[in-house]
Amino acid sequence: MNEIVSGVIERVTFHNPENGFAVLKVHVRGKIGLVTVIGNLPSVNAGEFLEGEGTWIQDRDHGPQFKAAALRCSPPHSLAGIEKYLGSGLIKGIGPSYAQKIVTVFGLKTLQIIDESPSFLKQIKGLGPKRIELIRQSWKENKTIRDIMVFLQSYGIGTARAFRIFKTYGQDAVTLIRENPYRLAKDIRGVGFQTADELAQKIGINPHGLERARAAIYYSLERLANEGHVGVPEEELIDHAIQLTTIPIAIIQEALASEVESGVVIIDSVYGSKWAFAKALYTAEKNLAANLLKLATGAHPLHSKNCDSEIKNILAKSGLELDEQQLQAVQMASAKKILILTGGPGVGKTTIIRLILDLFEKFGKTCVLCAPTGRAARRIAESTGREAKTIHRTLEFDASIGGFRRDPSQPLEANLVVVDETSMVDTVLMHHLVRAVPAHACLLLVGDVDQLPSVGPGRILSDMIDSRMFSTVRLTKIFRQAGRSFIVRAAHSVLHGEFPDSAPNAEGDFFFIESEAPLQVSEKVLAMVHDRIPKKFNFDPMKDIQVLTPMNRTELGAGEFNRKMQDLLNPLAGRIEIERFGTKFRNCDKVIQMQNNYQKEVFNGDVGFIKEINESEKELTVDFEGRLVVYDFGELDEISLAYALTIHKSQGSEYPAVVLPIHTQHYMMLQRNLLYTGITRGKKLVIVVGTKKALEIAISRQDHRKRHTALVQWLTVNYRS
C-alpha cells in the first residue's frame, strides 16, 4: 500500500533533466533527520515543498529510502524554505547572501514580491537596477521553462533542452509545440526527427498525414546535408522519407509537391535527372558558380607589370630554388584571376603563398588572408608573417543584422584574397566569401584535396578542380628539409597506399606502436599523453598534445577518451563541476565549440579552456585564446570536452603532438583520407597506437562515397551559356 510523505527539500543530491530521475534529501514531516527520496521530476530545487506517493524500501548500500511513484513540487511556504530556494542558484543574481537579506526584509511575501513587484527589491542594500532587472528576467524565464518542462515530461520527453526551447520560442513555446511538434527537429539543436515524431504521435498528429510527411521531407534533406550532400536525386529523397516514416509513397510525393510549392524545396535537372535541394543550399551553390565565373573574367591587377623580372628578384633575395611546378604556381598567380594550389604536406604550399604575397605587395597591392578555423588562420599568419583571420571574421559577421557586412555592396578591400585549408570550406561559406571578393581582385585557393572533405555540405575544392574551369597547380615534390620528417613520409606513404615507416630512433617524429586489445590501446594512449610524451619531448599535455580518433563512440572513441583524460589531466579535487546534457564540465577543462554561434562570435571547431563556472549566476566562461565567452548553463550543448577529438573535428587544425588510436573497433570509419588527415594534423610528433590490421584496412580503403553536388554542372553549363 502506498504512503504519502511531504516536506522541504534540503538538497538535490542528483537530478537528470533528460529523464527527470532525482535523488533528494528531504526534511519529511514526522521523521527525524533527512530522508532520501527517489523519483521523477521535470525540475527540482532545494527549498521547495515536496509531496510524494510511494513506498519505503531498504537499499543495500544506502539504507532506508522513499521510492516515489509520483512526486509534486510547489514553492516553499516557510522562511527557511524560501531562503534555501532562492539561494540554490535558481534565480540569476541571487546567491545565499542576497537570499538571506531578501527574506529578512520581505518574509513569507518574498516570492510574491519577486513575481509581482520586483522593483521593491531596491530596498535591499546592494541590489541596484541592473541586478534587479536580471532577477526579474531570470524569475520570468524560470517560470516559463518549468511550464515547458512539465509539458514535455507529461509526454515522456526529456527536458534538458527546455532552456534552449524557451530561448527559441519564448512565452509561446508550449502553444507553438502543440501546433507543430516537428518544428523542434528543425529549430532545436539536439532534438532529432524521431524525438519530435514521438511527441507528435502522443499529441495525436495523424501518422499518415501531410504534416508528418512534410516534416519527413525536410528532415531527410537536412540529414543528407549533414552527410555532405548539397542536393539529392528526387527518388532517393522519397525513398529516404518512406524508410523514415513508412508513409505511403503517394502521400510523400504530395508532401514533396507541397514543399516545392511553398519554396522550401527546389527541384532542378542535374546530370539528366531531377534533383531535390533545400532552397538555401540550392541558391548558395548556383550563385557560387555564377560568381566564380564572373570573378575569373576581367583584367588581372598585375596585368601591366613586369612580373617575371620581379619574381626573379624575389627569389634571389629569398635564396630559394623552386622546381618547375613551384615556379609555375608563382607565375600563374601573376596572370590568373582564380588559381587553385593543392598538394600534400612538405611540398611547399606555404612557401609559394609567401612568394605570391611578396609579389603582390611589391607592386603595392592589398592582400587579405583567411582560413576556415581560428587555428588554421593563426598558422598561416605565423608562417607568412601577415595578418590572417577566420573567414567569418574576414566577412565581418554582425549579429545585429544577422549576416555578413562584407557582400557585393561592401566588398573586401583587397587585390588578392588567399584562402588556406580550402578543402574544409563548405558550400554556404564559400558562397558568402566569393560574393564579397571585388571584381578587380584575384582569388588564391590553397588546400589539400586528398584530405577529408568539409564537415558541411559540398566538396568545393574537388569540384572546382574537376570542372577544369580554373587554373590548378598540384605540387608533388617534397621540399628537401620536409623530406627528413617521418611525419611527411608517413602521410605520403598512406596517400600512395603504403604502410608508413616509423622513425628509426627515439629522436624521430612518427611512430607506430602496435597494441591489440582495446583496453591496452586505451592505457597506452593515456600513458603517452600523461607521462611519456611530456617527459621525453617536454610537451604540455593540455595545450600541446591532441588525441584524435576516428569515431565518437566505442571504447576507443572521443567520448570515452574525454572522460578518462578529464579525470587524468583535470581531476575533480579542488574543481567546481556541473553536469549538463550528459557531459561533466570542470573549470580548467579543455573544450571545443560544436556549432557556429554568430552572436557570441565563436565558431565550429574553436578550442578553449573553461575559465570560470558561476553556479549562482548559472554561467560558464570559456577562454578562447584571450577572448572570454560566457554561456548560460542551458547553452552548454554547444560545447564539448576537447581532450580527444574526432579526426573530422580536427580539420584545419595543427597540433605540436598528435596521438592516434587506430583499431578494428573503428572499422566503419577506417578510410585512407581519414588516416591521412589525422597524420597531417601533427606538426612535431605523431604516434599511432593500435593494430596493424586496422592500419592496413585504413590504408587500403579509399572513400568512394560520392557526395551529391551540382557545382561542376552549374560551372560548366553557366560557362557554355
C-alpha positions in Angstrom: 0.0 0.0 0.0 1.3 3.4 -1.0 2.2 6.1 1.6 2.1 9.8 1.4 5.1 11.9 2.5 5.7 15.7 2.5 8.4 18.1 3.5 11.0 20.6 2.5 13.9 19.7 0.1 17.2 20.3 1.9 19.3 19.4 -1.1 19.2 17.9 -4.6 21.8 15.1 -4.5 21.2 14.1 -8.1 18.9 15.2 -10.9 19.0 14.0 -14.5 17.0 16.6 -16.6 16.9 14.1 -19.6 14.6 11.6 -17.8 13.7 13.5 -14.6 15.2 11.0 -12.2 16.1 12.6 -8.9 17.7 11.7 -5.6 16.6 14.2 -2.9 17.4 14.8 0.8 14.1 15.9 2.4 13.0 17.1 5.9 10.0 14.8 6.0 7.2 15.6 8.4 7.2 13.2 11.4 10.8 11.9 10.6 14.0 12.7 12.4 16.9 13.8 10.2 17.0 13.9 6.4 15.2 11.3 4.4 16.3 10.1 0.9 13.5 10.4 -1.6 13.9 8.9 -5.1 11.6 9.5 -8.0 11.0 11.6 -11.2 10.5 15.3 -11.5 10.9 17.6 -14.6 12.7 20.2 -12.4 13.5 20.5 -8.7 15.3 22.9 -6.4 16.4 23.0 -2.8 13.9 24.7 -0.5 10.8 23.6 -2.5 7.9 21.9 -0.7 7.7 18.2 -1.8 4.7 15.8 -1.8 5.2 12.2 -2.8 3.3 9.0 -3.0 5.1 5.7 -2.9 6.7 3.0 -0.7 9.6 2.7 1.7 12.4 0.4 0.6 15.7 -0.8 2.2 18.6 -0.1 -0.2 21.6 -2.5 0.4 24.2 0.4 0.2 22.2 3.5 1.2 19.7 2.2 3.8 16.0 3.2 4.0 14.7 5.3 1.1 11.3 6.5 0.0 10.7 5.3 -3.6 8.0 7.6 -5.1 5.7 6.6 -7.8 4.6 10.2 -8.1 6.2 13.5 -6.9 4.9 17.1 -6.9 6.8 20.2 -6.1 5.4 23.6 -5.1 7.1 26.8 -4.0 8.2 26.8 -0.4 6.0 28.4 2.3 8.4 28.6 5.2 11.1 31.3 5.8 13.9 28.7 5.8 12.5 27.0 2.7 12.2 30.3 0.8 15.7 31.3 1.7 17.1 27.9 0.6 15.0 28.1 -2.6 16.4 31.5 -3.6 19.9 30.7 -2.5 20.1 27.5 -4.6 21.1 29.2 -7.8 17.7 29.0 -9.2 17.5 32.7 -9.9 20.3 34.7 -11.5 21.5 37.5 -9.3 20.5 35.9 -6.1 23.0 33.8 -4.1 22.8 32.6 -0.5 23.8 36.0 0.9 21.2 38.0 -1.0 18.6 35.3 -0.4 19.1 35.8 3.4 18.8 39.6 3.1 15.7 39.5 0.9 13.9 37.0 3.1 14.8 39.1 6.2 13.0 42.1 4.7 10.0 40.5 2.9 9.5 37.3 4.9 6.8 35.0 3.6 5.8 37.5 0.9 9.3 37.2 -0.7 8.3 35.1 -3.7 5.1 37.2 -4.3 7.3 40.4 -4.3 9.7 38.9 -6.8 6.9 37.7 -9.0 4.6 40.8 -8.9 6.6 43.8 -7.7 10.3 43.2 -8.2 11.0 46.9 -8.0 10.5 46.7 -4.3 13.8 44.8 -4.2 15.6 48.1 -4.3 15.0 48.3 -0.6 17.8 45.6 -0.2 21.2 47.2 0.2 23.5 46.3 -2.7 20.7 45.5 -5.2 21.0 48.0 -8.0 18.7 48.4 -11.1 20.9 46.1 -13.2 20.8 43.2 -10.7 17.1 43.7 -10.1 16.4 43.5 -13.8 18.5 40.4 -14.0 16.5 38.8 -11.1 13.2 39.8 -12.8 14.1 38.3 -16.1 15.5 35.1 -14.6 12.4 34.6 -12.5 10.2 35.1 -15.5 12.3 32.7 -17.6 12.3 30.1 -14.9 8.6 30.0 -14.6 8.2 29.6 -18.4 11.0 26.9 -18.6 9.2 25.0 -15.8 6.0 25.1 -17.8 7.8 23.7 -20.8 9.5 21.0 -18.7 6.2 19.9 -17.2 4.6 19.8 -20.7 7.4 17.8 -22.2 7.7 15.5 -19.2 4.0 14.8 -19.4 4.6 13.3 -22.9 7.6 11.3 -21.8 10.1 13.6 -23.4 13.4 14.6 -21.7 13.5 18.2 -20.6 17.2 19.1 -20.7 16.7 21.3 -23.7 13.8 23.3 -22.2 16.1 26.3 -21.8 17.0 26.4 -25.5 13.4 25.8 -26.4 12.4 28.8 -24.3 15.2 30.9 -25.9 13.9 30.0 -29.3 10.2 30.3 -28.9 9.8 32.5 -25.8 6.5 32.7 -23.9 4.6 30.9 -26.7 6.8 27.8 -26.6 4.1 25.3 -25.4 1.5 26.7 -27.9 3.9 26.5 -30.8 5.0 23.0 -29.9 1.4 21.8 -29.7 0.6 23.3 -33.1 3.6 21.7 -34.8 5.9 19.5 -32.7 8.1 18.8 -35.8 9.4 22.4 -35.5 11.5 21.1 -32.6 13.6 18.9 -35.0 14.0 21.9 -37.3 14.8 24.6 -34.7 16.3 23.0 -31.6 19.9 21.6 -31.6 19.9 18.0 -30.3 16.2 17.3 -31.0 16.0 15.0 -34.0 13.1 13.9 -36.1 12.5 10.7 -34.0 12.1 12.6 -30.7 9.8 15.2 -32.3 7.9 12.4 -34.1 7.3 10.5 -30.8 5.9 13.7 -29.3 3.7 14.3 -32.3 2.2 10.8 -32.1 1.4 11.3 -28.4 -0.2 14.6 -29.1 -2.3 12.9 -31.7 -1.0 14.0 -35.1 -2.1 11.7 -38.0 0.8 9.2 -38.6 -0.1 9.2 -42.4 -0.9 12.9 -42.5 0.6 15.5 -44.8 2.1 17.4 -41.9 4.2 14.4 -40.8 5.1 13.7 -44.4 6.3 17.3 -45.0 8.4 17.1 -41.8 9.9 13.8 -43.1 10.9 15.5 -46.4 12.5 18.4 -44.6 14.4 16.2 -42.1 15.6 13.8 -44.8 17.1 16.8 -46.8 18.7 18.1 -43.6 20.1 14.7 -42.7 21.5 14.2 -46.2 23.1 17.7 -46.0 24.7 16.6 -42.7 26.3 13.8 -44.7 27.7 16.3 -47.1 25.1 16.3 -49.9 24.0 19.7 -51.4 21.2 18.1 -53.3 19.9 14.6 -53.9 18.1 12.7 -56.7 14.4 13.1 -56.2 13.7 9.3 -55.9 16.4 8.9 -53.3 14.8 11.6 -51.2 11.4 10.0 -51.5 12.9 6.6 -50.5 14.6 8.1 -47.5 11.4 9.7 -46.3 9.4 6.5 -46.7 12.0 4.5 -44.8 11.9 7.0 -42.0 8.1 7.0 -41.6 6.5 4.1 -43.6 4.1 6.7 -45.0 2.7 5.6 -48.5 4.6 6.9 -51.5 1.6 8.9 -52.8 1.4 11.0 -49.6 5.2 11.5 -49.6 5.0 12.7 -53.2 2.2 15.0 -52.3 4.2 16.4 -49.4 7.2 17.0 -51.6 5.0 18.8 -54.1 3.7 21.0 -51.2 7.3 21.8 -50.1 8.2 22.7 -53.7 5.1 24.9 -54.0 5.9 26.7 -50.7 9.5 27.3 -51.9 11.1 25.3 -49.2 12.4 22.7 -51.7 13.7 23.3 -55.2 13.6 20.7 -58.0 16.0 21.1 -60.9 17.7 18.9 -63.5 21.2 17.7 -62.7 23.2 15.4 -64.9 20.0 14.5 -66.7 17.8 13.6 -63.7 15.6 15.5 -61.3 17.3 16.5 -58.0 15.8 18.0 -54.9 17.5 20.7 -52.9 16.8 22.7 -49.8 16.3 26.2 -51.1 19.2 27.8 -49.2 21.8 25.2 -50.4 20.5 25.4 -54.0 20.8 29.2 -54.0 24.2 29.1 -52.4 25.7 26.6 -54.8 24.2 28.0 -58.0 25.2 31.6 -57.1 28.6 30.5 -56.1 29.2 29.0 -59.6 28.0 32.2 -61.2 30.1 34.4 -59.0 33.2 32.3 -59.6 32.8 32.5 -63.4 32.3 36.2 -63.2 35.3 36.8 -60.9 37.5 34.7 -63.3 37.0 37.3 -66.1 38.3 40.8 -66.4 41.8 42.3 -66.1 44.3 41.0 -63.6 45.6 43.6 -61.1 49.2 42.8 -62.2 48.4 42.7 -65.9 50.6 45.6 -66.8 53.5 44.8 -64.5 56.8 43.1 -65.3 56.1 40.1 -63.0 58.8 37.8 -64.4 61.6 40.2 -63.6 60.2 40.8 -60.1 59.8 37.1 -59.4 63.5 36.6 -60.2 64.4 39.4 -57.8 62.2 38.0 -55.0 63.7 34.5 -55.4 67.2 35.9 -55.5 66.6 37.7 -52.2 64.9 34.7 -50.5 67.7 32.3 -51.6 65.0 29.8 -52.6 65.3 27.5 -55.6 62.0 26.4 -57.0 61.3 23.4 -59.1 59.3 23.8 -62.3 55.9 23.2 -60.6 56.5 25.7 -57.9 57.8 28.4 -60.2 54.8 27.8 -62.4 52.5 28.4 -59.4 54.0 31.8 -58.7 53.9 32.8 -62.4 50.3 31.7 -62.8 49.3 33.8 -59.8 50.5 36.9 -61.6 48.2 36.1 -64.6 45.2 34.2 -63.4 42.3 35.7 -61.6 41.5 32.4 -59.8 44.2 30.0 -59.0 44.0 26.7 -57.1 47.1 25.4 -55.3 46.9 21.9 -53.9 49.3 19.3 -52.6 50.2 17.2 -49.5 52.5 18.1 -46.6 56.0 19.3 -47.2 55.5 20.3 -50.9 55.9 24.0 -50.2 52.4 25.4 -50.4 53.1 27.9 -47.6 56.4 29.0 -49.3 54.5 29.6 -52.6 51.8 31.6 -50.7 54.6 33.8 -49.2 56.2 34.4 -52.5 52.9 35.3 -54.2 52.2 37.7 -51.3 55.7 39.3 -51.8 55.0 39.8 -55.5 51.6 41.5 -55.0 52.9 43.7 -52.2 55.9 44.7 -54.2 53.5 46.3 -56.6 51.5 48.0 -53.8 48.6 45.6 -53.9 46.5 44.8 -50.8 46.3 41.1 -49.7 43.7 39.5 -47.4 44.5 36.1 -45.8 41.8 33.9 -44.3 41.1 30.3 -43.3 38.0 28.4 -42.1 39.1 28.0 -38.4 41.0 30.1 -35.9 43.8 27.6 -35.6 44.3 27.5 -39.4 44.2 31.3 -39.6 46.9 31.6 -36.8 49.0 29.0 -38.6 49.0 30.8 -41.9 49.6 34.1 -40.1 52.7 32.7 -38.3 54.1 31.1 -41.5 53.7 34.1 -43.7 54.3 36.9 -41.2 51.0 38.6 -42.2 47.7 39.1 -40.5 45.1 36.3 -41.1 41.6 35.9 -39.8 38.9 33.3 -40.0 36.6 33.6 -43.0 33.7 34.6 -40.6 35.7 37.5 -39.2 37.1 38.5 -42.6 33.5 38.8 -43.8 32.6 40.8 -40.6 29.6 38.9 -39.3 27.2 41.3 -37.5 24.7 39.8 -35.1 22.5 42.9 -35.2 21.8 42.4 -38.9 22.0 38.6 -38.8 24.5 38.4 -41.6 27.9 39.4 -43.0 28.7 43.1 -43.5 31.0 42.2 -46.4 29.0 41.5 -49.5 28.7 42.8 -53.1 27.6 46.2 -51.8 30.6 46.5 -49.4 33.2 44.1 -50.8 36.5 43.2 -49.2 39.2 45.8 -49.7 41.7 43.6 -51.5 43.5 42.9 -54.7 44.3 39.4 -53.7 42.2 37.1 -51.3 44.1 34.0 -50.1 42.0 31.1 -48.6 44.0 28.4 -46.8 42.6 25.0 -45.9 40.0 25.4 -48.7 39.2 21.7 -48.6 37.2 22.2 -45.4 35.2 25.2 -46.6 31.6 24.2 -47.3 29.2 25.5 -50.0 27.4 28.2 -48.0 30.5 29.8 -46.5 32.3 29.8 -49.9 29.3 31.4 -51.5 29.4 34.2 -48.9 33.1 34.7 -49.4 33.3 34.7 -53.2 30.4 37.2 -53.4 32.4 39.6 -51.2 35.5 39.5 -53.4 35.7 42.6 -55.5 35.6 42.1 -59.3 39.1 43.5 -59.8 40.7 41.1 -57.2 42.3 37.7 -57.6 41.4 34.6 -55.6 44.0 32.1 -54.5 42.6 28.9 -53.0 45.0 26.7 -51.2 44.3 23.2 -49.8 45.0 19.5 -49.7 42.4 17.9 -52.0 43.3 14.4 -50.5 42.1 15.3 -47.0 38.6 14.7 -45.7 36.0 17.0 -47.4 34.3 19.8 -45.4 32.1 18.9 -42.5 29.3 21.0 -44.1 27.7 20.1 -47.4 29.7 20.3 -50.6 33.1 19.4 -52.0 34.2 22.8 -53.2 37.9 22.3 -53.8 37.4 18.9 -55.6 34.5 20.2 -57.7 36.4 23.3 -58.8 39.3 21.1 -59.9 37.1 18.6 -61.6 35.3 21.3 -63.5 38.6 22.2 -65.2 37.3 25.8 -65.3 40.1 27.2 -63.2 43.9 27.0 -63.3 45.2 24.4 -60.9 48.7 23.6 -59.8 49.2 20.3 -57.9 52.6 20.3 -56.1 54.1 16.9 -55.7 57.8 17.3 -55.0 58.6 17.3 -51.3 61.0 20.1 -50.1 64.4 18.7 -49.0 64.0 19.8 -45.4 60.4 18.5 -45.1 61.6 15.2 -46.6 63.6 14.5 -43.5 60.4 14.4 -41.5 58.9 10.9 -40.9 55.5 12.6 -40.5 55.7 13.9 -44.0 57.0 10.5 -45.3 54.2 8.6 -43.4 51.5 10.9 -44.8 52.7 10.4 -48.4 53.1 6.6 -47.9 49.4 6.4 -46.7 48.4 8.6 -49.7 50.0 6.1 -52.0 48.5 3.1 -50.3 51.7 2.0 -48.5 52.3 1.1 -44.9 54.2 4.0 -43.1 57.6 3.5 -41.6 58.3 4.5 -38.0 61.3 6.8 -37.3 64.4 4.6 -36.9 65.3 6.1 -33.5 63.7 7.7 -30.4 64.6 11.2 -31.7 62.2 10.8 -34.7 58.7 12.4 -35.2 56.5 9.5 -36.4 55.9 6.1 -34.6 53.5 3.2 -34.9 53.1 1.3 -31.6 51.3 -2.0 -32.0 48.7 -2.9 -29.5 45.9 -5.5 -29.9 43.4 -5.3 -27.0 41.2 -2.1 -26.9 41.9 -1.7 -23.1 45.6 -2.0 -23.8 45.4 0.6 -26.6 43.5 3.0 -24.3 46.0 2.6 -21.5 49.0 3.2 -23.8 47.3 6.3 -25.2 46.7 7.7 -21.7 50.2 6.9 -20.6 51.6 8.6 -23.8 49.6 11.8 -23.1 50.1 12.0 -19.3 53.7 10.8 -18.9 55.8 9.6 -21.8 55.4 12.4 -24.3 55.7 15.3 -21.7 58.8 13.7 -20.2 60.5 12.8 -23.5 59.5 15.9 -25.6 58.6 18.5 -23.0 55.1 19.0 -24.4 52.3 20.3 -22.2 49.6 17.5 -22.1 46.7 20.0 -22.0 47.9 22.5 -24.6 50.3 20.7 -26.9 49.1 17.1 -27.2 45.9 16.2 -29.0 44.3 12.7 -29.1 42.5 12.2 -32.5 40.3 9.2 -33.0 38.1 8.1 -36.0 34.9 7.9 -34.0 32.9 9.5 -31.1 31.6 6.2 -29.8 33.2 2.9 -28.8 35.7 2.2 -26.1 38.3 3.9 -28.2 36.1 6.8 -29.2 36.4 10.5 -28.4 33.7 10.4 -25.8 35.4 7.7 -23.7 38.8 9.2 -24.0 37.5 12.6 -22.9 36.0 11.1 -19.8 39.2 9.3 -18.9 41.5 12.2 -19.8 39.4 14.7 -17.9 40.0 12.6 -14.7 43.7 12.2 -15.6 44.6 15.7 -16.6 42.0 17.8 -14.7 40.9 15.8 -11.6 37.9 16.8 -9.6 39.8 17.7 -6.5 39.7 21.4 -6.0 37.5 21.9 -9.0 33.9 23.1 -9.5 31.9 20.5 -11.5 28.5 20.7 -13.2 26.7 18.3 -15.5 24.6 19.3 -18.4 23.5 17.4 -21.5 25.3 14.3 -20.3 28.7 16.0 -20.0 30.5 16.9 -16.8 32.3 20.3 -17.1 35.0 21.4 -14.7 36.9 24.7 -14.5 40.1 24.4 -16.5 38.6 21.8 -18.8 39.7 21.9 -22.5 36.6 22.3 -24.6 35.5 22.8 -28.3 32.7 24.8 -29.8 30.4 22.4 -31.7 28.4 24.9 -33.9 28.7 28.4 -35.2 27.3 31.0 -32.8 27.4 34.3 -34.6 26.0 36.2 -31.6 28.9 35.1 -29.4 31.3 35.2 -32.4 32.6 31.6 -31.7 32.6 29.1 -34.5 32.5 25.4 -35.0 36.0 24.0 -34.1 37.2 26.8 -31.9 39.1 25.3 -28.9 39.4 27.0 -25.4 39.6 26.4 -21.7 36.9 26.8 -19.1 38.0 29.8 -17.0 35.1 30.0 -14.5 31.9 28.2 -13.5 29.5 30.5 -11.7 26.8 28.3 -10.1 24.8 31.2 -8.6 24.6 33.0 -12.0 24.3 29.7 -13.9 27.0 30.8 -16.2 30.2 29.2 -17.6 33.0 31.3 -19.1 35.4 29.9 -21.7 38.7 31.5 -22.6 39.2 31.1 -26.4 42.8 32.2 -26.6 42.3 35.5 -24.8 38.6 36.0 -25.8 36.2 35.3 -22.9 32.8 33.9 -24.0 30.0 33.4 -21.5 27.5 30.6 -21.8 24.3 30.1 -19.8 24.1 26.6 -18.4 21.3 25.9 -20.8 23.6 26.6 -23.8 26.2 24.1 -22.8 25.2 21.6 -25.6 27.2 24.0 -27.8 30.5 22.9 -26.3 32.1 19.6 -25.6 35.2 18.3 -24.0 38.2 18.5 -26.3 41.0 16.4 -24.7 40.1 14.0 -27.6 38.5 14.9 -30.9 37.4 13.0 -33.9 39.7 13.4 -36.9 36.8 15.1 -38.7 36.7 17.8 -36.0 40.4 18.4 -36.2 40.3 19.5 -39.9 42.1 22.8 -40.4 44.0 22.5 -37.1 47.6 21.6 -36.4 49.0 20.4 -33.1 52.6 20.0 -31.8 51.9 16.4 -30.9 49.1 14.0 -32.1 48.2 10.6 -30.7 46.1 8.5 -33.0 44.4 5.3 -31.6 43.5 3.1 -34.6 41.7 -0.2 -34.0 39.3 -2.5 -35.8 36.7 -1.2 -33.4 36.7 1.8 -35.8 36.1 -0.4 -38.8 33.2 1.6 -40.3 35.3 4.8 -40.4 38.6 3.4 -41.5 39.5 5.1 -44.8 42.7 6.3 -46.4 41.8 10.0 -46.4 40.7 9.8 -42.7 44.1 8.4 -41.7 45.9 10.8 -43.9 44.1 13.7 -42.4 44.9 12.6 -38.9 48.6 12.1 -39.5 48.9 15.5 -41.2 47.5 17.3 -38.1 50.7 16.6 -36.3 53.4 19.2 -36.6 56.3 17.8 -34.5 55.2 14.4 -33.3 52.7 11.8 -34.4 52.2 8.5 -32.6 49.7 5.9 -33.9 48.7 3.3 -31.3 46.7 0.3 -32.4 46.6 -2.8 -34.5 48.5 -3.4 -37.7 45.3 -4.8 -39.3 43.3 -1.7 -38.6 46.1 0.4 -40.1 46.2 -1.8 -43.2 42.4 -1.6 -43.6 42.5 2.2 -43.4 45.4 2.4 -45.9 43.7 0.1 -48.4 40.2 1.6 -48.4 39.5 4.6 -50.4 36.4 6.6 -49.7 34.2 6.0 -52.7 31.0 7.5 -51.2 30.5 10.4 -53.6 28.7 13.5 -52.3 25.8 14.7 -54.3 26.8 18.2 -55.5 25.9 20.1 -58.7 28.7 22.7 -58.7 30.5 21.1 -61.6 27.3 21.2 -63.7 26.5 24.8 -62.7 30.0 25.9 -63.6 30.2 24.2 -67.0 26.5 24.9 -68.0 26.8 28.6 -67.0 30.1 28.9 -68.9 28.6 27.5 -72.1 25.5 29.6 -71.8 
